[in-house]
Every structure is written in structure tokens, then in C-alpha cells.
Amino acid sequence: MSGRVAVHKAPCLACVQDEDEHTRQRSYAVVIALFTDFGTRDAYVAQLKGAILSIHPTAQLVDLTHAVEAFNIRAASYLLEASARYFPARTIFVAVVDPGVGTTRHPLLVETLAGKFYLGPDNGLFTRVLEHEGLHAAYVLTQSAFFRPEVSATFHGRDIFGPVAAHLAAGIAPEQFGPRLETLVQLPSLPARHLGATIHGEVLHIDHYGNIATNIPAALVTDLRSGQRLTLVLDETPQTLYVVATYGSAAPGQLIGLINSSGDFEVALPQGSAARHLAAQVGQQLSLHL
């Protein structure tokens, strides 16, 4: 029987520390979240992802949506903030709804006070994000070393925003991508307001159920009670609706108003489309008469 004893080498403390740090970094991998109006029938989303992964092969990509109504910046601004609010700090959002691609509008990197990063065009797309998160800094993307070698005038998502997101996720500091920009384009809006017995607001979003989300916050309608009858005026046409707590609290086909999961007043038609019923459109003014 051999007298040899297996020798177990003690691990290097520095190596263990490096490995622990590497594990922590992997555990907190930066998410790159994609938000576009590209649709899913064409190659655009695949090309965007390919451009990112070619630079940062281990990037964690998340699809928020690619079904934003084409060119509708106002609708996109609402959906982007409604999606982004649930993501953690350090998330990088590539947000491309860009009817002015290739024109003089600025390509941007925006850092918010919530510690999140947004890449996209300076066309008002970030309006609601900045209202909710606040602006820390914005940079115009000018450093072409971080772009794809050939930049198409019609596809900045693939050739500029995606690659910059990859470099940012890999550790390049935001200020390396270009100069600061102090003023960003903001979408015009009319804040919801309570005047006498009337609450005024506007249509922010229409979801695929036909529910109409407004900019009227829950705090402005705290006095409404379940079962209360209101008169809704949209496009100068009065309609009767009833205040409820849930979609199932009313009979199918009865126009209702409730606070949705985002904390805003919403008009709905159970098992039907309130938007179709009212011919509603994003940006329309509305009023609730108590």
C-alpha cells in the first residue's frame, strides 16, 4: 500500500476574492431592455440584438415591446415609463420610436435620478420618464468609435443606440459618448386639473382591450365613490359612466371608470372596447362632470 497522501492546495485568498467579485458582477448583470415600434415580422429587432451581442456577447437582453404604434411618440412615451418604472437602477433602455431618424434631431444617452439609462432620439420620447424619474444628465452621441463601422441614415437603433448600449453595459462611462445636453425636447401636455365640479384630463394610452388610460391620477379622484354616476365628455359627446373598483364589478357593455394598475383613472367597457365605443384617440381632451 502506497504511503503517499494526496495534498490539497489551499486556495489563494486573492483568487477567492476575485471569484467572489466575478460572481457578484454576474449576479447583478446589467439588463439592456429593448422598446421599439419595429414590429416582429421584419429583421429589424434581430439586427438590433445582433449589433448589441456582437459587442457584448453576454448582455442580458429583455424585450419590453416592439408593438408600439408606429411613429406615435406620445403613446410611446406613456408605455416606456409605464414599463421602465418596474426595472431596477442600472438598467439600460434602448428606446427607438424615431420618425425623424437621420435628421437633425439629437441621438441621446439620458441618465435619470433613478440611476437608469435611456438611449434614443431627442423627440419627446423621454417626456414621461423624466417627469417621474428626473434628469441627472443627458449626452449627445457624437463619438463614432462606439457606433457600428457603417451607420445607416435610416437605422440608428441598430447602428448607434444598440452599440452604445453594449459599450455602456461593458463599463464605458456615460460622458465618454459625447457632450452634455442641457435641454431636451418635451411633449406638450395639459396637466390634469380639478375645476369646480369638473375634472379635466387627456387620453394617454389605449391598450389592446380598448381601455382608455388618462393622465388623471388617483389623488385627483379620491372623492369618487363606487357606484357613483359621472358624465364623461370626450370629443364634445357626453356619455354616462359608473365608478367601480374592478372590471368585474359592472355588467358587460356598461361604461365604467376606475383606477388602473398604474394608478391612473381609466375608462373601460367590460368585455368590450371603450375606445371603439367612444372613438377615442391618444391626445384627446376629456372631462368628468361629477
C-alpha positions as CSV (number, residue, x, y, z in Angstrom):
1,M,0.0,0.0,0.0
2,S,1.4,3.3,-1.0
3,G,2.3,5.7,1.7
4,R,1.6,8.7,-0.4
5,V,-1.1,11.2,0.8
6,A,-3.0,13.5,-1.6
7,V,-2.1,17.1,-1.0
8,H,-4.9,19.6,-1.2
9,K,-3.5,23.0,-2.1
10,A,-5.1,25.8,-0.1
11,P,-6.9,28.3,-2.3
12,C,-5.3,31.7,-2.9
13,L,-7.2,34.3,-0.9
14,A,-6.9,36.9,-3.7
15,C,-8.2,34.3,-6.2
16,V,-11.2,33.6,-4.0
17,Q,-11.9,37.3,-3.6
18,D,-11.7,37.8,-7.4
19,E,-14.0,34.9,-8.0
20,D,-16.5,36.3,-5.4
21,E,-16.4,39.6,-7.1
22,H,-16.9,38.0,-10.5
23,T,-19.9,36.1,-9.1
24,R,-21.4,39.3,-7.7
25,Q,-21.0,41.0,-11.0
26,R,-22.7,38.2,-12.8
27,S,-25.5,38.2,-10.2
28,Y,-26.1,41.9,-10.9
29,A,-25.7,41.7,-14.7
30,V,-26.8,44.9,-16.4
31,V,-30.1,44.4,-18.3
32,I,-30.5,46.0,-21.7
33,A,-34.2,46.5,-22.3
34,L,-35.5,47.0,-25.8
35,F,-38.5,49.2,-26.6
36,T,-39.4,49.9,-30.3
37,D,-42.1,50.3,-32.9
38,F,-40.2,47.8,-35.2
39,G,-42.8,45.0,-35.0
40,T,-41.8,41.4,-35.2
41,R,-42.4,40.5,-38.8
42,D,-39.2,42.0,-40.2
43,A,-35.5,41.6,-39.4
44,Y,-35.1,44.9,-37.5
45,V,-35.3,43.5,-34.0
46,A,-33.0,40.7,-34.8
47,Q,-30.5,43.2,-36.3
48,L,-30.7,45.4,-33.2
49,K,-30.0,42.4,-31.0
50,G,-27.2,41.2,-33.2
51,A,-25.5,44.6,-33.1
52,I,-25.6,44.6,-29.3
53,L,-24.4,41.0,-28.9
54,S,-21.6,41.5,-31.4
55,I,-20.0,43.9,-28.9
56,H,-21.2,42.5,-25.6
57,P,-21.9,38.7,-26.2
58,T,-23.1,38.1,-22.6
59,A,-25.5,41.1,-22.5
60,Q,-28.8,40.3,-20.8
61,L,-31.5,41.4,-23.3
62,V,-35.1,41.9,-22.4
63,D,-37.9,42.8,-24.9
64,L,-40.3,45.3,-23.4
65,T,-42.3,45.6,-26.6
66,H,-41.8,46.0,-30.3
67,A,-45.5,46.7,-30.9
68,V,-45.7,50.4,-30.1
69,E,-48.0,52.1,-32.6
70,A,-45.6,53.2,-35.5
71,F,-44.4,56.7,-35.2
72,N,-46.7,57.5,-32.2
73,I,-44.3,59.3,-29.9
74,R,-46.9,60.4,-27.4
75,A,-48.2,56.8,-26.9
76,A,-44.6,55.5,-26.8
77,S,-43.7,58.0,-24.0
78,Y,-46.5,56.6,-21.8
79,L,-45.7,53.0,-22.5
80,L,-42.0,53.5,-21.9
81,E,-42.4,55.0,-18.5
82,A,-45.1,52.5,-17.5
83,S,-42.7,49.7,-18.4
84,A,-39.5,51.2,-17.0
85,R,-40.8,52.1,-13.6
86,Y,-40.6,48.4,-12.6
87,F,-37.0,47.9,-13.6
88,P,-34.0,48.4,-11.2
89,A,-31.4,51.0,-11.2
90,R,-28.6,50.5,-13.8
91,T,-31.0,49.1,-16.4
92,I,-30.2,50.4,-19.9
93,F,-33.2,51.1,-22.1
94,V,-32.8,51.2,-25.9
95,A,-36.0,53.1,-26.8
96,V,-36.5,53.7,-30.6
97,V,-39.7,55.3,-31.9
98,D,-37.9,57.6,-34.3
99,P,-39.9,59.1,-37.2
100,G,-37.1,61.7,-37.6
101,V,-34.2,59.2,-37.9
102,G,-31.4,60.7,-39.9
103,T,-32.5,64.3,-39.5
104,T,-31.0,67.0,-37.2
105,R,-32.7,65.6,-34.1
106,H,-30.1,64.5,-31.5
107,P,-29.3,60.9,-30.7
108,L,-29.2,60.8,-26.9
109,L,-28.0,59.0,-23.8
110,V,-30.1,60.0,-20.8
111,E,-29.3,59.2,-17.2
112,T,-32.1,59.7,-14.7
113,L,-32.0,60.4,-11.0
114,A,-33.3,56.9,-10.5
115,G,-30.0,55.6,-11.8
116,K,-31.4,54.3,-15.1
117,F,-30.1,54.9,-18.6
118,Y,-32.1,55.6,-21.8
119,L,-30.8,55.6,-25.4
120,G,-33.0,57.0,-28.1
121,P,-33.9,60.1,-30.1
122,D,-34.4,63.6,-28.7
123,N,-38.0,63.9,-29.9
124,G,-40.0,63.9,-26.7
125,L,-40.0,60.1,-26.2
126,F,-38.5,60.5,-22.7
127,T,-41.0,63.1,-21.5
128,R,-42.9,60.9,-19.0
129,V,-39.8,59.1,-17.9
130,L,-38.2,62.4,-16.9
131,E,-41.4,63.6,-15.2
132,H,-41.3,60.5,-13.0
133,E,-37.6,59.9,-12.6
134,G,-36.0,63.3,-13.0
135,L,-33.0,64.1,-15.2
136,H,-29.4,63.6,-13.9
137,A,-27.6,64.2,-17.2
138,A,-28.1,63.9,-21.0
139,Y,-25.4,63.4,-23.6
140,V,-25.5,63.8,-27.4
141,L,-24.0,60.7,-29.0
142,T,-21.1,62.0,-31.1
143,Q,-18.3,59.5,-30.6
144,S,-18.5,57.3,-33.7
145,A,-15.8,54.9,-32.2
146,F,-18.7,53.4,-30.2
147,F,-21.0,53.1,-33.3
148,R,-21.1,50.3,-35.9
149,P,-18.4,51.0,-38.6
150,E,-21.1,51.9,-41.1
151,V,-24.0,54.0,-39.9
152,S,-27.2,53.9,-41.9
153,A,-29.1,57.2,-42.1
154,T,-32.3,55.2,-41.6
155,F,-31.4,52.7,-38.8
156,H,-29.8,54.5,-35.8
157,G,-31.3,51.8,-33.5
158,R,-29.0,49.2,-34.9
159,D,-26.0,51.3,-35.8
160,I,-25.9,53.9,-32.9
161,F,-28.2,53.2,-29.9
162,G,-27.7,49.4,-29.7
163,P,-23.9,49.6,-29.9
164,V,-23.7,52.4,-27.4
165,A,-25.9,50.4,-25.0
166,A,-23.5,47.5,-25.4
167,H,-20.5,49.6,-24.6
168,L,-22.3,51.3,-21.7
169,A,-23.1,47.8,-20.3
170,A,-19.5,46.8,-20.7
171,G,-18.4,49.7,-18.5
172,I,-17.7,52.7,-20.6
173,A,-18.6,55.9,-18.7
174,P,-21.6,57.9,-20.0
175,E,-19.6,61.1,-20.5
176,Q,-17.3,59.2,-23.0
177,F,-20.1,59.1,-25.6
178,G,-20.4,62.8,-26.3
179,P,-21.0,66.3,-24.8
180,R,-23.7,67.2,-22.3
181,L,-27.1,68.5,-23.5
182,E,-28.9,70.7,-21.0
183,T,-32.4,71.0,-22.7
184,L,-34.3,68.1,-24.1
185,V,-37.4,68.1,-26.3
186,Q,-40.6,67.7,-24.2
187,L,-44.0,66.7,-25.5
188,P,-46.7,69.4,-25.0
189,S,-49.2,68.3,-22.3
190,L,-52.0,69.7,-20.3
191,P,-51.8,68.6,-16.7
192,A,-55.0,67.1,-15.2
193,R,-56.9,69.6,-13.1
194,H,-60.0,69.8,-10.9
195,L,-62.1,72.9,-11.5
196,G,-65.2,73.1,-9.5
197,A,-67.3,70.0,-10.2
198,T,-65.3,69.0,-13.3
199,I,-62.1,67.1,-13.7
200,H,-60.2,67.8,-16.9
201,G,-57.6,65.4,-18.4
202,E,-56.4,63.8,-21.6
203,V,-56.1,60.3,-23.2
204,L,-52.6,58.9,-22.6
205,H,-52.9,55.4,-23.9
206,I,-55.4,52.9,-25.4
207,D,-54.5,49.3,-24.6
208,H,-55.3,46.2,-26.7
209,Y,-58.5,45.7,-24.7
210,G,-59.7,49.1,-25.7
211,N,-59.3,50.5,-22.2
212,I,-58.6,54.3,-22.1
213,A,-55.9,55.3,-19.7
214,T,-55.9,59.0,-18.8
215,N,-53.5,61.4,-17.2
216,I,-55.9,61.9,-14.2
217,P,-54.1,60.5,-11.1
218,A,-55.9,58.6,-8.4
219,A,-55.1,61.5,-6.0
220,L,-57.4,63.8,-8.1
221,V,-60.4,61.5,-7.8
222,T,-60.2,60.4,-4.2
223,D,-63.7,61.7,-3.5
224,L,-65.3,59.4,-6.1
225,R,-67.3,56.5,-4.6
226,S,-68.1,53.1,-6.0
227,G,-71.4,53.2,-7.9
228,Q,-71.2,57.0,-8.4
229,R,-72.6,58.1,-11.8
230,L,-70.5,60.6,-13.8
231,T,-70.8,62.3,-17.1
232,L,-67.8,61.8,-19.4
233,V,-67.3,64.3,-22.2
234,L,-64.9,63.2,-24.9
235,D,-64.9,65.0,-28.3
236,E,-67.9,67.1,-27.1
237,T,-70.1,64.0,-26.8
238,P,-71.5,63.3,-23.2
239,Q,-71.6,59.7,-22.0
240,T,-72.7,58.2,-18.7
241,L,-70.3,56.1,-16.8
242,Y,-70.2,54.5,-13.3
243,V,-67.3,54.4,-10.9
244,V,-66.2,50.9,-9.9
245,A,-63.3,49.2,-8.2
246,T,-62.8,46.3,-10.7
247,Y,-63.7,45.4,-14.2
248,G,-65.9,42.6,-13.0
249,S,-68.0,45.0,-10.8
250,A,-70.1,46.0,-13.8
251,A,-72.2,44.3,-16.3
252,P,-70.7,43.7,-19.8
253,G,-71.3,46.7,-22.0
254,Q,-71.7,49.2,-19.2
255,L,-69.2,52.1,-19.4
256,I,-67.1,52.4,-16.3
257,G,-64.4,54.4,-14.7
258,L,-61.8,53.0,-12.3
259,I,-58.2,53.4,-11.1
260,N,-56.0,51.1,-13.1
261,S,-52.9,49.2,-12.0
262,S,-50.7,52.2,-12.9
263,G,-52.6,54.5,-10.5
264,D,-54.4,56.5,-13.2
265,F,-58.1,56.9,-13.9
266,E,-59.2,54.7,-16.8
267,V,-62.4,54.4,-18.8
268,A,-63.4,50.8,-19.8
269,L,-66.2,48.8,-21.2
270,P,-66.2,45.3,-19.6
271,Q,-65.9,42.6,-22.3
272,G,-65.9,45.3,-24.9
273,S,-63.8,48.2,-26.2
274,A,-64.3,51.6,-24.7
275,A,-62.0,53.2,-27.2
276,R,-64.1,51.8,-30.1
277,H,-67.3,52.7,-28.4
278,L,-66.2,56.3,-27.9
279,A,-64.0,56.7,-31.0
280,A,-61.2,57.7,-28.6
281,Q,-57.7,58.6,-29.7
282,V,-54.4,59.3,-27.8
283,G,-54.1,63.0,-27.0
284,Q,-57.8,63.8,-26.9
285,Q,-59.1,66.1,-24.2
286,L,-61.8,64.7,-21.8
287,S,-63.7,65.9,-18.8
288,L,-65.5,64.2,-15.9
289,H,-68.6,66.0,-14.6
290,L,-69.3,65.0,-11.0
